[in-house]
């Protein structure tokens, strides 16, 4: 039973997540030869305050970019 986890920044629509799940399930079925009902997908949605790169949160990076564009 394959279990796939995604960590995504908030902002994706329900339809985008549906399409992601369907596409990944098809790929896992084709690659591993399992049945679709055996594929488990977990989507974790992150706020910009809960994600950082190089010690800077995505929220702070967005704020910095907005300041530079003023």
N, C-alpha and C positions, 0 to 999 in steps of 0.2 A: 504494500500500500504506500505509494509515493506521497509524501507531504511536502508541499512547496509553500514557502513563506515569502511574502513581499512586504517591504516597508516603503510606503509611499508618502510623499508630502500631501497634506490635505489639498483639496481643490479638484480632485478627479470626480467626474459624475458617476452616478450609479451605472449608467449605460457603459461608460468606459471600463468600469470594473467588471461588468458582465462580459464584455468583449475580451478583456484580458483573461478572465477565467476560462472562457470557451477556447481561446487560441492556445493557451498553455495546456489545457486538458488534451486538446487534439495532438499537440506536439508530444506530450508524455505518452499518450496512447500509441502513437506511431513509433516513437523511439524505444519505449520499454516493452511494448506489447501487452500492456495491461488493459483492463476494461475501464471505460470512463468513470463508472461508479466507484472505482478503487482510488481515484485521484482525489486528494484532499488539497485545498488551497486556502491559505490563511492570509488575509490582507490586514496589515497594521497601518493605520493612518496616523501620521505624525504632524504635530503643529510645528510651525517654524521655530518656536522656542525649544523644541525637543530634538533638534537636529543641528549638528554643527560640523564644520569642516575647518581644520586648522585652528581650532579653538574659538571660532566665531560662529555664533548661531545663525541660522538662515534668516531669522527675524532681524538681527543686527546687520547682516549683509544687505538685506533689502532696504533697511533704513539708510545705510551708507550710500547705496546706489541712488536712492531717491534724493538725498542731499546733493549728490554730485550732479544730478540732472536738473536741479533748480536754477 
